[in-house]
Amino acid sequence: MVDICTVCGLPQDLCVCESIAKEKQKIRVSIIKKKFGKKYTVIEGLNKNEIDLKELAKKLKNEFACGGTGKGDHIELQGDHLNNIPSFLEREGFARDAIDVERPKFTNARSR
C-alpha cells in the first residue's frame, strides 16, 4: 500500500510539500557567542512543521564537519560558518533572497 500525503494528496515518494515550503521560508543566519567565547552559527526562521530540522541539521553538520543540533525552531552549528551557509541552503532548495545573513558586531571588551 502506498502512503498518501495528507497535504498535497500525492504519494509520499512524489510529495512536493517540503520543496514548496522551502521556497516560502524567511531564514535568518547569525553568530552568537556562548560559554568561553565559543562561536555558534544559528539558523532561525525555519518552520519545523514543514521542514525536517533534524535531517537539515545532519546535512549541515556533515557538510561543514562540525557539531551542532536542531533545537526547537532553529539549528545551532559549532563554529563560524556564516559565509558558507547561504550557498548550502540555496543548493538545498531554499530561495536565496529569503536568506538574511546578520554579520556579528563583537567587541574586544570582555563582558562581566
One Martini backbone bead per residue (centre of mass of N, CA, C, O) as a GRO file, in nm:
protein
  112
    1MET     BB    1   0.096   0.037   0.023
    2VAL     BB    2   0.051   0.369  -0.042
    3ASP     BB    3   0.146   0.664   0.072
    4ILE     BB    4  -0.040   0.959   0.153
    5CYS     BB    5  -0.054   1.284   0.139
    6THR     BB    6  -0.244   1.514   0.329
    7VAL     BB    7  -0.186   1.781   0.165
    8CYS     BB    8  -0.146   1.701  -0.166
    9GLY     BB    9  -0.223   1.378  -0.246
   10LEU     BB   10   0.039   1.240  -0.286
   11PRO     BB   11   0.271   1.039  -0.299
   12GLN     BB   12   0.546   1.034  -0.101
   13ASP     BB   13   0.760   1.012  -0.348
   14LEU     BB   14   0.598   1.288  -0.485
   15CYS     BB   15   0.618   1.494  -0.280
   16VAL     BB   16   0.609   1.879  -0.257
   17CYS     BB   17   0.589   2.024   0.021
   18GLU     BB   18   0.889   2.087   0.101
   19SER     BB   19   0.968   2.254  -0.152
   20ILE     BB   20   0.754   2.473  -0.106
   21ALA     BB   21   0.841   2.551   0.185
   22LYS     BB   22   1.130   2.650   0.113
   23GLU     BB   23   1.032   2.906  -0.055
   24LYS     BB   24   0.874   3.048   0.213
   25GLN     BB   25   1.111   3.107   0.376
   26LYS     BB   26   1.258   3.302   0.657
   27ILE     BB   27   1.600   3.339   0.692
   28ARG     BB   28   1.829   3.350   0.977
   29VAL     BB   29   2.178   3.432   1.001
   30SER     BB   30   2.397   3.383   1.288
   31ILE     BB   31   2.606   3.493   1.560
   32ILE     BB   32   2.713   3.341   1.865
   33LYS     BB   33   2.808   3.365   2.203
   34LYS     BB   34   2.944   3.158   2.439
   35LYS     BB   35   3.100   2.981   2.628
   36PHE     BB   36   3.431   3.079   2.615
   37GLY     BB   37   3.383   3.227   2.321
   38LYS     BB   38   3.210   3.057   2.153
   39LYS     BB   39   3.101   2.993   1.828
   40TYR     BB   40   2.770   3.020   1.673
   41THR     BB   41   2.558   2.904   1.428
   42VAL     BB   42   2.239   3.049   1.345
   43ILE     BB   43   1.925   2.904   1.233
   44GLU     BB   44   1.636   3.086   1.149
   45GLY     BB   45   1.286   3.046   1.041
   46LEU     BB   46   1.206   2.757   1.060
   47ASN     BB   47   0.956   2.527   0.986
   48LYS     BB   48   0.902   2.235   1.166
   49ASN     BB   49   0.636   2.138   1.003
   50GLU     BB   50   0.784   2.152   0.700
   51ILE     BB   51   1.073   2.096   0.816
   52ASP     BB   52   1.347   1.881   0.859
   53LEU     BB   53   1.567   1.959   1.100
   54LYS     BB   54   1.737   1.703   1.148
   55GLU     BB   55   1.822   1.662   0.853
   56LEU     BB   56   1.948   1.942   0.807
   57ALA     BB   57   2.154   1.926   1.038
   58LYS     BB   58   2.303   1.681   0.930
   59LYS     BB   59   2.396   1.809   0.662
   60LEU     BB   60   2.550   2.047   0.787
   61LYS     BB   61   2.753   1.883   0.958
   62ASN     BB   62   2.876   1.730   0.716
   63GLU     BB   63   2.964   1.974   0.541
   64PHE     BB   64   3.126   2.132   0.803
   65ALA     BB   65   3.252   1.955   1.020
   66CYS     BB   66   3.040   1.962   1.277
   67GLY     BB   67   2.867   2.052   1.535
   68GLY     BB   68   2.516   2.006   1.644
   69THR     BB   69   2.165   2.136   1.643
   70GLY     BB   70   1.810   2.087   1.679
   71LYS     BB   71   1.622   2.355   1.822
   72GLY     BB   72   1.316   2.363   1.775
   73ASP     BB   73   1.337   2.649   1.541
   74HIS     BB   74   1.655   2.578   1.536
   75ILE     BB   75   2.005   2.595   1.433
   76GLU     BB   76   2.318   2.471   1.567
   77LEU     BB   77   2.661   2.559   1.501
   78GLN     BB   78   2.981   2.497   1.530
   79GLY     BB   79   3.096   2.789   1.457
   80ASP     BB   80   3.198   2.978   1.161
   81HIS     BB   81   2.946   2.971   0.874
   82LEU     BB   82   2.834   3.235   0.735
   83ASN     BB   83   2.951   3.219   0.430
   84ASN     BB   84   2.828   2.910   0.356
   85ILE     BB   85   2.520   2.880   0.410
   86PRO     BB   86   2.367   3.010   0.166
   87SER     BB   87   2.472   2.811  -0.055
   88PHE     BB   88   2.365   2.555   0.077
   89LEU     BB   89   2.062   2.633   0.094
   90GLU     BB   90   2.032   2.671  -0.211
   91ARG     BB   91   2.098   2.370  -0.284
   92GLU     BB   92   1.840   2.273  -0.098
   93GLY     BB   93   1.595   2.499  -0.206
   94PHE     BB   94   1.635   2.776  -0.111
   95ALA     BB   95   1.584   3.102  -0.119
   96ARG     BB   96   1.810   3.355  -0.150
   97ASP     BB   97   1.620   3.609  -0.067
   98ALA     BB   98   1.541   3.452   0.223
   99ILE     BB   99   1.841   3.507   0.314
  100ASP     BB  100   1.964   3.637   0.626
  101VAL     BB  101   2.269   3.800   0.703
  102GLU     BB  102   2.428   3.847   1.020
  103ARG     BB  103   2.665   4.041   1.128
  104PRO     BB  104   2.890   4.072   1.360
  105LYS     BB  105   2.933   4.282   1.684
  106PHE     BB  106   3.211   4.254   1.814
  107THR     BB  107   3.403   4.298   2.097
  108ASN     BB  108   3.699   4.320   2.294
  109ALA     BB  109   3.542   4.338   2.531
  110ARG     BB  110   3.474   4.219   2.839
  111SER     BB  111   3.222   4.054   2.986
  112ARG     BB  112   3.062   4.035   3.328
   0.00000   0.00000   0.00000
